[in-house]
Amino acid sequence: MQMMMVPDEFQTGDDTVECEVFENQRYGMIKGWGPHFMPGERLTYSNRKGELSSLEFPDVRLPNGFIWEDEWRIDTTYAHTDPDGWCYAGSFASIEADLEHGTSNPTNRTFDVTRRRRWLRTSKRLAAKQAGQDNGVSIDYSGKGAGASPGETELRTGANQGLAGADEDAFGLKDSITDAGL
């Protein structure tokens, strides 16, 4: 399991921190929307910039002192989305550029071949006397889950190994759903 640096959102003293994971899909002429990715492209689930990605939903573990307040849910408010939370464009880079400029496309147009949506889960700080000592955030993008041995769940880098890698604090955990920037 890869231990991540504690993002600033967990160190600000805020009692509530929203964690995010992005779901990515590409359109295939025969199969429709799904995991039909180009070589080196982000996989099905990723962080905000697509630097860390996996074919399976990542295992996000909170630092001691925080607990999950709810289950993962689709966010339809971070950008203009369709009713299922998807933003569409001709490429993932175009989706990111649109969001950087405060725009997004909620409609599947003729030449749109990529889409993504944001999953959120809210964490809540425990009272100080309930909080433990460890302040690391653990995020497993290997798809092996908590039952695998540490050697099997370490974050791997490189497209040939099934994951697109990045530095340790690249995974985005945001405390505001109003941040549409990348």
Secondary structure, 3 states (H helix, E strand, C coil): CCEECCCHHHHCCCCEEEEEEEEEEEEECCCEEECCCCCCCCCCEECCCCCCEECCCCEEECCCCEEECCCCEEECCCCCCCCCCCEEECCHHHHHHHHHCCCCCCCCCCCCCEEEEEEEEEEEECCCCCCCCCCCEEEECCCCCCCCCHHHHCCCCCHHHCCECCCCCCCCEECCCCCCCC
